């Protein structure tokens, strides 16, 4: 998008200092910061958190489904481990919805990337 920190701060309503700290790796992500920035930049919050170039090759849902199947896990097993409803996992994998809770995203990605 070609935005500088000042422009991104104004558009996302996140302070310049906070954005600068994130860019320098001095802060851990939080939902209150990741989602407004991701929305402003029109990118996936998961990509913003993990900086995973593979996520740019396809949808988040396809990646989640691929990783789950690679681990030979059922949707029910994943939902129990991440502590979300099976319908939620299904909606994530179909790209109907995206994970909105960074704690759940972290848990899900750690489990699937082992």
C-alpha positions in Angstrom: 0.0 0.0 0.0 3.0 2.3 0.4 2.0 3.8 3.7 4.4 5.3 6.2 4.0 4.8 9.9 2.2 8.1 10.4 -0.4 7.3 7.7 -0.9 3.7 8.9 -1.4 5.0 12.5 -4.0 7.5 11.4 -5.9 4.9 9.3 -5.7 2.0 11.7 -6.1 4.2 14.9 -3.0 2.5 16.4 -0.3 4.8 17.8 2.8 5.5 15.7 4.9 4.3 18.7 3.1 1.0 18.9 3.5 0.4 15.1 7.1 1.3 15.3 7.7 -1.1 18.2 6.0 -3.9 16.2 8.1 -3.2 13.2 11.3 -3.4 15.2 10.1 -6.6 16.9 10.0 -5.0 20.4 6.4 -6.0 21.2 4.3 -9.1 21.0 1.2 -8.9 19.0 -2.2 -8.2 20.5 -5.7 -8.5 19.0 -6.3 -4.8 19.7 -3.3 -3.9 17.4 -3.1 -6.8 14.9 -6.7 -6.6 13.6 -6.9 -2.9 12.9 -3.6 -2.9 11.1 -4.4 -6.0 9.1 -7.8 -4.5 8.2 -6.2 -1.3 7.1 -3.6 -3.1 5.0 -6.2 -5.5 3.7 -4.1 -8.5 4.7 -4.7 -11.5 6.8 -4.1 -11.1 10.5 -2.5 -14.5 10.5 0.0 -13.4 7.9 0.7 -10.3 9.9 1.4 -12.3 13.0 3.4 -15.1 11.5 4.9 -13.4 8.4 4.4 -16.6 6.6 5.0 -16.3 2.9 3.2 -19.6 2.3 -0.1 -17.9 3.3 0.2 -15.6 0.3 0.1 -18.6 -2.0 -3.4 -19.6 -1.0 -6.1 -19.0 1.4 -5.7 -19.4 5.2 -8.4 -22.0 5.2 -6.5 -24.1 2.6 -3.3 -23.9 4.6 -5.2 -24.9 7.9 -6.9 -27.8 6.2 -3.6 -28.9 4.5 -1.7 -28.8 7.8 -4.6 -30.6 9.7 -4.7 -33.4 7.1 -0.9 -33.6 7.0 -1.0 -34.3 10.8 -3.8 -36.9 10.3 -6.1 -34.9 12.6 -9.9 -34.7 12.4 -11.7 -31.4 12.7 -13.1 -32.7 16.0 -9.6 -33.4 17.4 -8.4 -29.9 16.4 -11.4 -28.3 17.9 -10.8 -30.1 21.2 -7.2 -29.1 21.3 -7.8 -25.5 20.4 -11.0 -25.3 22.4 -13.3 -24.0 19.7 -16.4 -25.5 18.2 -16.0 -27.9 15.2 -18.2 -25.6 13.2 -15.7 -22.8 13.8 -12.8 -24.9 12.5 -15.0 -25.8 9.5 -15.7 -22.2 8.8 -12.0 -21.3 9.1 -11.1 -24.1 6.6 -13.8 -23.0 4.2 -12.6 -19.4 4.4 -16.1 -18.4 5.6 -14.4 -16.8 8.6 -10.9 -16.2 9.9 -9.5 -16.8 13.3 -10.0 -13.6 15.4 -8.3 -14.6 18.6 -4.5 -14.5 18.6 -4.4 -17.0 21.5 -6.4 -19.5 19.5 -4.3 -18.8 16.4 -1.1 -19.3 18.3 -2.3 -22.6 19.7 -3.6 -23.8 16.4 -0.5 -22.9 14.5 1.8 -24.5 17.1 -0.2 -27.6 17.1 -0.2 -27.9 13.3 3.4 -26.9 12.7 5.0 -29.4 15.1 
